[in-house]
Amino acid sequence: MDPAEFRRVGHQLVDWIGRYLEDAERYPVLSRARPGDLCDALPSAAPERGESMDAILADVERHIVPGLTHWNHPGFFAYFAISGSGPGVLAEFLSAAFNAQGMLWRTSPAVTELEEVALAWLRQLLGLPDTFEGVIYDTASIATLHALAAARQEAAPAVRERGLAGRPDLSPLRVYCSEHAHSSIDKAVIMLGLGQAGLRRVDTDDRFRMRPDALAAAIADDRRDGVTPLAVVATVGTTAVTSVDPVPTIADLCERERLWLHVDAAYAGAAAMVPGREDTLAGCDRATSFVVNPHKWLFTPFDLSAFYCRRMDRLREAFSLTPDYLQSREPTPVRNLMDTGVQLGRRFRALKLWMVLRHFGADGMRRRLAEHMRLAQLFAGWVDASDAFERLAPVPFSVVCFRACPAELADDRAALDDLNAHLLDGVNATGDVFLSHTRLDGRFVLRLAVGHIRTTERHVARAWELLQEQLTKLRR
Amino acid sequence: MDPAEFRRVGHQLVDWIGRYLEDAERYPVLSRARPGDLCDALPSAAPERGESMDAILADVERHIVPGLTHWNHPGFFAYFAISGSGPGVLAEFLSAAFNAQGMLWRTSPAVTELEEVALAWLRQLLGLPDTFEGVIYDTASIATLHALAAARQEAAPAVRERGLAGRPDLSPLRVYCSEHAHSSIDKAVIMLGLGQAGLRRVDTDDRFRMRPDALAAAIADDRRDGVTPLAVVATVGTTAVTSVDPVPTIADLCERERLWLHVDAAYAGAAAMVPGREDTLAGCDRATSFVVNPHKWLFTPFDLSAFYCRRMDRLREAFSLTPDYLQSREPTPVRNLMDTGVQLGRRFRALKLWMVLRHFGADGMRRRLAEHMRLAQLFAGWVDASDAFERLAPVPFSVVCFRACPAELADDRAALDDLNAHLLDGVNATGDVFLSHTRLDGRFVLRLAVGHIRTTERHVARAWELLQEQLTKLRR
């Protein structure tokens, strides 16, 4: 692509994206595409001759955009609402142009060192001590996988050299987390060769928090049965209900039992930077490792997961290996990102986190997070004040779990589930908002997650209005 | 960031990036930063108040750019030279703005379906059959990890449920690859709990290709010793020398032995689309899984690794699990990307591959790849014709392994290594080119890898000129 053409198309794109970021509300937030629509619309083979960017971008507008669920729509309240802010989007543009690959320090010193700088900034904002070394991964799934790999390295003798299979000297290994912990922990234990039996999900209390007494009992049971406890994963902000496990008590237990403590604060960790909410991460300074996702609630475009670890040496011990073709030639020792994990290639992700933190400043981040929590409380208040709805979990952060529960159906579990499922589909079909659902104690539950940088009170009010309207329709 | 400011800064960035892509040669290709330079230059804490984008971008220019090794410089000949083409960079900009996350079909149908379309296009261009289902990962390291996880799922009974540890019913498991296979295979077997002992590196012949007789003997040995063979990883284009393992013979063996055959064609797979070079992937249609990296030699910005598998059901069997909060509500079954691996979140990577393939067309891709191979042959010819240099491996693709070998040092191994190390440092210090090195049979070897989209004969000639100049200096 010649430079003039790059500039011409680039300027056009800036205007298009500017309009998109400004006014994503002109699109339905949940895509209305049917399965196969896009596959059917596009040719089944690459063109033989190159095509013009104008033709390609016209197809983006015509075929791709209708197939998007607009994570950038301020009415996106599903899962955890994430948003790539303006400075983050521009940083990704720059990063793509640099195309730097940070496997070694020398393959771009700035990639390695800006990662160090940006992660130190974030660590301070969260109130974590500098005994934590940081590294950026793509997702929390990969961060947790590495945390548990490091824990395995610590607990299973010679596992790097000899593995786990066919070893009479090894007993089964076990990881512990709560019933509400994320599915990535299941996937991690499968990958690591611990099997799903290698994960024990511990009971939670009436506020969906891991019960430390149940954890202690599980560990004691396992030790008695000849199973080797490996690590505990505590969650700060579980995915369904954003509950917070009692990390200080769990940390006591892990110290006593000499177990690796990994804290999954992928979503809610960010809240700790808000004045008055520092307690969010109470006890996390004593964790062995910790993950928080700036791509969730810190306005950084997907993907960027920040992993902090007090035993990064264990991770290096597990994975560091340098073939001849990757030997460095620096006279002094340098930090090479490839040593901290499976992925050799590392994208220049730190740039967007650094630009986002600078653009908003600590104060700007705190204010936005506090406002999201205010909006969630506001919505929770409406639910609580309503006769037709009920709230089903505490609201510690920016997610509200609730359902319609009109008096006439209060005792009919199946009918309530059915009503709420239809309510969800009806609200999402409007295109103005997108909510997701989960199940709590078997009940179908709606979730409203605030997290988009351009979500305002108006959008939350619109969600509430649509829920009431749809419910009225369904009750007719 | 308000829309007007986004546009103002965006337009400024388009011009800056346009100039950067056009004229990266004004920077030294290998960064001259010293360890700690960037960390020392930046504040140790995030700013309290937000800063202007002008101030931030000025710091990018002042502090970040000098810390970059310019993968975008046409004199980048190190490792595998990769390049993000104009359409790829613009696609990443769009993708960051959409910020779509493709864990489920419904979280953006276009992410899932464009991935299917783009991977089908690429598969056809490579001449692979449509029995291969594709999925995009970040890196080949992750692709290979998943390939071997699926192979383990097939070979080790109930491994998903029960894991590997403390199981007297399981014998040690083994994966096979050549001495020249990539280090990501070591990392994969470590992660999977097979241990480094779970990987056997098979001898290569005088052209650095896996010896099928040695492979057969290793498998037979292992079976005799009660070790369970799991998978063979064959490489098309090894990292150091780009040798090609005899895949058809290895495929015969794998069929006979009922072993999973994974082909790592991360770099060289692309060559198969060049007329006359279809044999590059001979036998790969019989592989169980296959990985090629469009971010390597297909002008797609980092990261995008294309994984193809004939047994994706095995991978799903290993990793598919759907918590309540991720249940879909589609009336018909849809393909959810989260089912094919550990990472729940999936970035919209397909957009850049699709835009690159359309912009260049099949013909444009082929011509560029052919030209890179021509340039490598040209350089190899210069080496071969020189008295002072020697070539140390065949040049099947776009990488030349060579060294200075002046007559006066021909018998002094240590002196030759030392000379070539200094030669490399001297050439790289000029800032005009960046070459990397490896070791072959213990000897220090220089590598010239052609792969950047803007590399022309002039750049290759400049590398040759600098090598000769530096050698003359060093021989003085």
Boltz contact constraints between the chains, C-beta under 6 A:
constraints:
  - contact:
      token1: [A, 1]
      token2: [B, 86]
      max_distance: 6.0
  - contact:
      token1: [A, 1]
      token2: [B, 87]
      max_distance: 6.0
  - contact:
      token1: [A, 3]
      token2: [B, 18]
      max_distance: 6.0
  - contact:
      token1: [A, 3]
      token2: [B, 22]
      max_distance: 6.0
  - contact:
      token1: [A, 6]
      token2: [B, 18]
      max_distance: 6.0
  - contact:
      token1: [A, 6]
      token2: [B, 86]
      max_distance: 6.0
  - contact:
      token1: [A, 7]
      token2: [B, 14]
      max_distance: 6.0
  - contact:
      token1: [A, 7]
      token2: [B, 18]
      max_distance: 6.0
  - contact:
      token1: [A, 10]
      token2: [B, 14]
      max_distance: 6.0
  - contact:
      token1: [A, 11]
      token2: [B, 11]
      max_distance: 6.0
  - contact:
      token1: [A, 11]
      token2: [B, 14]
      max_distance: 6.0
  - contact:
      token1: [A, 13]
      token2: [B, 90]
      max_distance: 6.0
  - contact:
      token1: [A, 14]
      token2: [B, 7]
      max_distance: 6.0
  - contact:
      token1: [A, 14]
      token2: [B, 10]
      max_distance: 6.0
  - contact:
      token1: [A, 14]
      token2: [B, 11]
      max_distance: 6.0
  - contact:
      token1: [A, 14]
      token2: [B, 14]
      max_distance: 6.0
  - contact:
      token1: [A, 17]
      token2: [B, 97]
      max_distance: 6.0
  - contact:
      token1: [A, 18]
      token2: [B, 3]
      max_distance: 6.0
  - contact:
      token1: [A, 18]
      token2: [B, 6]
      max_distance: 6.0
  - contact:
      token1: [A, 18]
      token2: [B, 7]
      max_distance: 6.0
  - contact:
      token1: [A, 20]
      token2: [B, 97]
      max_distance: 6.0
  - contact:
      token1: [A, 22]
      token2: [B, 3]
      max_distance: 6.0
  - contact:
      token1: [A, 31]
      token2: [B, 109]
      max_distance: 6.0
  - contact:
      token1: [A, 33]
      token2: [B, 109]
      max_distance: 6.0
  - contact:
      token1: [A, 35]
      token2: [B, 332]
      max_distance: 6.0
  - contact:
      token1: [A, 35]
      token2: [B, 334]
      max_distance: 6.0
  - contact:
      token1: [A, 38]
      token2: [B, 110]
      max_distance: 6.0
  - contact:
      token1: [A, 38]
      token2: [B, 113]
      max_distance: 6.0
  - contact:
      token1: [A, 39]
      token2: [B, 113]
      max_distance: 6.0
  - contact:
      token1: [A, 39]
      token2: [B, 116]
      max_distance: 6.0
  - contact:
      token1: [A, 39]
      token2: [B, 117]
      max_distance: 6.0
  - contact:
      token1: [A, 42]
      token2: [B, 117]
      max_distance: 6.0
  - contact:
      token1: [A, 45]
      token2: [B, 124]
      max_distance: 6.0
  - contact:
      token1: [A, 46]
      token2: [B, 121]
      max_distance: 6.0
  - contact:
      token1: [A, 46]
      token2: [B, 357]
      max_distance: 6.0
  - contact:
      token1: [A, 46]
      token2: [B, 362]
      max_distance: 6.0
  - contact:
      token1: [A, 47]
      token2: [B, 361]
      max_distance: 6.0
  - contact:
      token1: [A, 48]
      token2: [B, 361]
      max_distance: 6.0
  - contact:
      token1: [A, 48]
      token2: [B, 362]
      max_distance: 6.0
  - contact:
      token1: [A, 48]
      token2: [B, 363]
      max_distance: 6.0
  - contact:
      token1: [A, 49]
      token2: [B, 361]
      max_distance: 6.0
  - contact:
      token1: [A, 49]
      token2: [B, 363]
      max_distance: 6.0
  - contact:
      token1: [A, 50]
      token2: [B, 359]
      max_distance: 6.0
  - contact:
      token1: [A, 50]
      token2: [B, 360]
      max_distance: 6.0
  - contact:
      token1: [A, 50]
      token2: [B, 361]
      max_distance: 6.0
  - contact:
      token1: [A, 50]
      token2: [B, 364]
      max_distance: 6.0
  - contact:
      token1: [A, 51]
      token2: [B, 358]
      max_distance: 6.0
  - contact:
      token1: [A, 56]
      token2: [B, 355]
      max_distance: 6.0
  - contact:
      token1: [A, 56]
      token2: [B, 358]
      max_distance: 6.0
  - contact:
      token1: [A, 64]
      token2: [B, 110]
      max_distance: 6.0
  - contact:
      token1: [A, 67]
      token2: [B, 109]
      max_distance: 6.0
  - contact:
      token1: [A, 67]
      token2: [B, 110]
      max_distance: 6.0
  - contact:
      token1: [A, 68]
      token2: [B, 98]
      max_distance: 6.0
  - contact:
      token1: [A, 68]
      token2: [B, 100]
      max_distance: 6.0
  - contact:
      token1: [A, 68]
      token2: [B, 108]
      max_distance: 6.0
  - contact:
      token1: [A, 68]
      token2: [B, 110]
      max_distance: 6.0
  - contact:
      token1: [A, 69]
      token2: [B, 107]
      max_distance: 6.0
  - contact:
      token1: [A, 69]
      token2: [B, 108]
      max_distance: 6.0
  - contact:
      token1: [A, 71]
      token2: [B, 99]
      max_distance: 6.0
  - contact:
      token1: [A, 71]
      token2: [B, 100]
      max_distance: 6.0
  - contact:
      token1: [A, 72]
      token2: [B, 99]
      max_distance: 6.0
  - contact:
      token1: [A, 84]
      token2: [B, 96]
      max_distance: 6.0
  - contact:
      token1: [A, 84]
      token2: [B, 99]
      max_distance: 6.0
  - contact:
      token1: [A, 86]
      token2: [B, 1]
      max_distance: 6.0
  - contact:
      token1: [A, 86]
      token2: [B, 6]
      max_distance: 6.0
  - contact:
      token1: [A, 87]
      token2: [B, 1]
      max_distance: 6.0
  - contact:
      token1: [A, 89]
      token2: [B, 96]
      max_distance: 6.0
  - contact:
      token1: [A, 89]
      token2: [B, 97]
      max_distance: 6.0
  - contact:
      token1: [A, 90]
      token2: [B, 13]
      max_distance: 6.0
  - contact:
      token1: [A, 92]
      token2: [B, 96]
      max_distance: 6.0
  - contact:
      token1: [A, 93]
      token2: [B, 93]
      max_distance: 6.0
  - contact:
      token1: [A, 96]
      token2: [B, 84]
      max_distance: 6.0
  - contact:
      token1: [A, 96]
      token2: [B, 89]
      max_distance: 6.0
  - contact:
      token1: [A, 96]
      token2: [B, 92]
      max_distance: 6.0
  - contact:
      token1: [A, 96]
      token2: [B, 301]
      max_distance: 6.0
  - contact:
      token1: [A, 97]
      token2: [B, 17]
      max_distance: 6.0
  - contact:
      token1: [A, 97]
      token2: [B, 20]
      max_distance: 6.0
  - contact:
      token1: [A, 97]
      token2: [B, 89]
      max_distance: 6.0
  - contact:
      token1: [A, 98]
      token2: [B, 68]
      max_distance: 6.0
  - contact:
      token1: [A, 99]
      token2: [B, 71]
      max_distance: 6.0
  - contact:
      token1: [A, 99]
      token2: [B, 72]
      max_distance: 6.0
  - contact:
      token1: [A, 99]
      token2: [B, 84]
      max_distance: 6.0
  - contact:
      token1: [A, 99]
      token2: [B, 301]
      max_distance: 6.0
  - contact:
      token1: [A, 99]
      token2: [B, 302]
      max_distance: 6.0
  - contact:
      token1: [A, 100]
      token2: [B, 68]
      max_distance: 6.0
  - contact:
      token1: [A, 100]
      token2: [B, 71]
      max_distance: 6.0
  - contact:
      token1: [A, 101]
      token2: [B, 302]
      max_distance: 6.0
  - contact:
      token1: [A, 107]
      token2: [B, 69]
      max_distance: 6.0
  - contact:
      token1: [A, 108]
      token2: [B, 68]
      max_distance: 6.0
  - contact:
      token1: [A, 108]
      token2: [B, 69]
      max_distance: 6.0
  - contact:
      token1: [A, 109]
      token2: [B, 31]
      max_distance: 6.0
  - contact:
      token1: [A, 109]
      token2: [B, 33]
      max_distance: 6.0
  - contact:
      token1: [A, 109]
      token2: [B, 67]
      max_distance: 6.0
  - contact:
      token1: [A, 110]
      token2: [B, 38]
      max_distance: 6.0
  - contact:
      token1: [A, 110]
      token2: [B, 64]
      max_distance: 6.0
  - contact:
      token1: [A, 110]
      token2: [B, 67]
      max_distance: 6.0
  - contact:
      token1: [A, 110]
      token2: [B, 68]
      max_distance: 6.0
  - contact:
      token1: [A, 113]
      token2: [B, 38]
      max_distance: 6.0
  - contact:
      token1: [A, 113]
      token2: [B, 39]
      max_distance: 6.0
  - contact:
      token1: [A, 116]
      token2: [B, 39]
      max_distance: 6.0
  - contact:
      token1: [A, 117]
      token2: [B, 39]
      max_distance: 6.0
  - contact:
      token1: [A, 117]
      token2: [B, 42]
      max_distance: 6.0
  - contact:
      token1: [A, 121]
      token2: [B, 46]
      max_distance: 6.0
  - contact:
      token1: [A, 124]
      token2: [B, 45]
      max_distance: 6.0
  - contact:
      token1: [A, 138]
      token2: [B, 138]
      max_distance: 6.0
  - contact:
      token1: [A, 139]
      token2: [B, 343]
      max_distance: 6.0
  - contact:
      token1: [A, 139]
      token2: [B, 345]
      max_distance: 6.0
  - contact:
      token1: [A, 141]
      token2: [B, 342]
      max_distance: 6.0
  - contact:
      token1: [A, 141]
      token2: [B, 343]
      max_distance: 6.0
  - contact:
      token1: [A, 141]
      token2: [B, 344]
      max_distance: 6.0
  - contact:
      token1: [A, 145]
      token2: [B, 342]
      max_distance: 6.0
  - contact:
      token1: [A, 160]
      token2: [B, 190]
      max_distance: 6.0
  - contact:
      token1: [A, 161]
      token2: [B, 195]
      max_distance: 6.0
  - contact:
      token1: [A, 161]
      token2: [B, 196]
      max_distance: 6.0
  - contact:
      token1: [A, 162]
      token2: [B, 195]
      max_distance: 6.0
  - contact:
      token1: [A, 162]
      token2: [B, 197]
      max_distance: 6.0
  - contact:
      token1: [A, 163]
      token2: [B, 193]
      max_distance: 6.0
  - contact:
      token1: [A, 163]
      token2: [B, 194]
      max_distance: 6.0
  - contact:
      token1: [A, 163]
      token2: [B, 195]
      max_distance: 6.0
  - contact:
      token1: [A, 163]
      token2: [B, 198]
      max_distance: 6.0
  - contact:
      token1: [A, 164]
      token2: [B, 164]
      max_distance: 6.0
  - contact:
      token1: [A, 164]
      token2: [B, 165]
      max_distance: 6.0
  - contact:
      token1: [A, 164]
      token2: [B, 193]
      max_distance: 6.0
  - contact:
      token1: [A, 165]
      token2: [B, 164]
      max_distance: 6.0
  - contact:
      token1: [A, 165]
      token2: [B, 170]
      max_distance: 6.0
  - contact:
      token1: [A, 165]
      token2: [B, 172]
      max_distance: 6.0
  - contact:
      token1: [A, 165]
      token2: [B, 173]
      max_distance: 6.0
  - contact:
      token1: [A, 166]
      token2: [B, 170]
      max_distance: 6.0
  - contact:
      token1: [A, 166]
      token2: [B, 171]
      max_distance: 6.0
  - contact:
      token1: [A, 166]
      token2: [B, 172]
      max_distance: 6.0
  - contact:
      token1: [A, 170]
      token2: [B, 165]
      max_distance: 6.0
  - contact:
      token1: [A, 170]
      token2: [B, 166]
      max_distance: 6.0
  - contact:
      token1: [A, 171]
      token2: [B, 166]
      max_distance: 6.0
  - contact:
      token1: [A, 172]
      token2: [B, 165]
      max_distance: 6.0
  - contact:
      token1: [A, 172]
      token2: [B, 166]
      max_distance: 6.0
  - contact:
      token1: [A, 173]
      token2: [B, 165]
      max_distance: 6.0
  - contact:
      token1: [A, 183]
      token2: [B, 321]
      max_distance: 6.0
  - contact:
      token1: [A, 183]
      token2: [B, 323]
      max_distance: 6.0
  - contact:
      token1: [A, 184]
      token2: [B, 344]
      max_distance: 6.0
  - contact:
      token1: [A, 186]
      token2: [B, 321]
      max_distance: 6.0
  - contact:
      token1: [A, 187]
      token2: [B, 319]
      max_distance: 6.0
  - contact:
      token1: [A, 187]
      token2: [B, 342]
      max_distance: 6.0
  - contact:
      token1: [A, 190]
      token2: [B, 160]
      max_distance: 6.0
  - contact:
      token1: [A, 191]
      token2: [B, 342]
      max_distance: 6.0
  - contact:
      token1: [A, 192]
      token2: [B, 193]
      max_distance: 6.0
  - contact:
      token1: [A, 193]
      token2: [B, 163]
      max_distance: 6.0
  - contact:
      token1: [A, 193]
      token2: [B, 164]
      max_distance: 6.0
  - contact:
      token1: [A, 193]
      token2: [B, 192]
      max_distance: 6.0
  - contact:
      token1: [A, 193]
      token2: [B, 193]
      max_distance: 6.0
  - contact:
      token1: [A, 194]
      token2: [B, 163]
      max_distance: 6.0
  - contact:
      token1: [A, 195]
      token2: [B, 161]
      max_distance: 6.0
  - contact:
      token1: [A, 195]
      token2: [B, 162]
      max_distance: 6.0
  - contact:
      token1: [A, 195]
      token2: [B, 163]
      max_distance: 6.0
  - contact:
      token1: [A, 196]
      token2: [B, 161]
      max_distance: 6.0
  - contact:
      token1: [A, 197]
      token2: [B, 162]
      max_distance: 6.0
  - contact:
      token1: [A, 198]
      token2: [B, 163]
      max_distance: 6.0
  - contact:
      token1: [A, 239]
      token2: [B, 325]
      max_distance: 6.0
  - contact:
      token1: [A, 240]
      token2: [B, 325]
      max_distance: 6.0
  - contact:
      token1: [A, 301]
      token2: [B, 96]
      max_distance: 6.0
  - contact:
      token1: [A, 301]
      token2: [B, 99]
      max_distance: 6.0
  - contact:
      token1: [A, 302]
      token2: [B, 99]
      max_distance: 6.0
  - contact:
      token1: [A, 302]
      token2: [B, 101]
      max_distance: 6.0
  - contact:
      token1: [A, 302]
      token2: [B, 347]
      max_distance: 6.0
  - contact:
      token1: [A, 303]
      token2: [B, 345]
      max_distance: 6.0
  - contact:
      token1: [A, 303]
      token2: [B, 347]
      max_distance: 6.0
  - contact:
      token1: [A, 319]
      token2: [B, 187]
      max_distance: 6.0
  - contact:
      token1: [A, 321]
      token2: [B, 183]
      max_distance: 6.0
  - contact:
      token1: [A, 321]
      token2: [B, 186]
      max_distance: 6.0
  - contact:
      token1: [A, 323]
      token2: [B, 183]
      max_distance: 6.0
  - contact:
      token1: [A, 324]
      token2: [B, 438]
      max_distance: 6.0
  - contact:
      token1: [A, 324]
      token2: [B, 439]
      max_distance: 6.0
  - contact:
      token1: [A, 325]
      token2: [B, 239]
      max_distance: 6.0
  - contact:
      token1: [A, 325]
      token2: [B, 240]
      max_distance: 6.0
  - contact:
      token1: [A, 325]
      token2: [B, 438]
      max_distance: 6.0
  - contact:
      token1: [A, 332]
      token2: [B, 35]
      max_distance: 6.0
  - contact:
      token1: [A, 334]
      token2: [B, 35]
      max_distance: 6.0
  - contact:
      token1: [A, 342]
      token2: [B, 141]
      max_distance: 6.0
  - contact:
      token1: [A, 342]
      token2: [B, 187]
      max_distance: 6.0
  - contact:
      token1: [A, 342]
      token2: [B, 191]
      max_distance: 6.0
  - contact:
      token1: [A, 343]
      token2: [B, 139]
      max_distance: 6.0
  - contact:
      token1: [A, 343]
      token2: [B, 141]
      max_distance: 6.0
  - contact:
      token1: [A, 344]
      token2: [B, 141]
      max_distance: 6.0
  - contact:
      token1: [A, 344]
      token2: [B, 184]
      max_distance: 6.0
  - contact:
      token1: [A, 345]
      token2: [B, 139]
      max_distance: 6.0
  - contact:
      token1: [A, 345]
      token2: [B, 303]
      max_distance: 6.0
  - contact:
      token1: [A, 347]
      token2: [B, 302]
      max_distance: 6.0
  - contact:
      token1: [A, 347]
      token2: [B, 303]
      max_distance: 6.0
  - contact:
      token1: [A, 355]
      token2: [B, 56]
      max_distance: 6.0
  - contact:
      token1: [A, 357]
      token2: [B, 46]
      max_distance: 6.0
  - contact:
      token1: [A, 358]
      token2: [B, 47]
      max_distance: 6.0
  - contact:
      token1: [A, 358]
      token2: [B, 51]
      max_distance: 6.0
  - contact:
      token1: [A, 358]
      token2: [B, 56]
      max_distance: 6.0
  - contact:
      token1: [A, 359]
      token2: [B, 50]
      max_distance: 6.0
  - contact:
      token1: [A, 360]
      token2: [B, 50]
      max_distance: 6.0
  - contact:
      token1: [A, 361]
      token2: [B, 47]
      max_distance: 6.0
  - contact:
      token1: [A, 361]
      token2: [B, 48]
      max_distance: 6.0
  - contact:
      token1: [A, 361]
      token2: [B, 49]
      max_distance: 6.0
  - contact:
      token1: [A, 361]
      token2: [B, 50]
      max_distance: 6.0
  - contact:
      token1: [A, 362]
      token2: [B, 46]
      max_distance: 6.0
  - contact:
      token1: [A, 362]
      token2: [B, 48]
      max_distance: 6.0
  - contact:
      token1: [A, 363]
      token2: [B, 48]
      max_distance: 6.0
  - contact:
      token1: [A, 363]
      token2: [B, 49]
      max_distance: 6.0
  - contact:
      token1: [A, 364]
      token2: [B, 50]
      max_distance: 6.0
  - contact:
      token1: [A, 438]
      token2: [B, 324]
      max_distance: 6.0
  - contact:
      token1: [A, 438]
      token2: [B, 325]
      max_distance: 6.0
  - contact:
      token1: [A, 439]
      token2: [B, 324]
      max_distance: 6.0
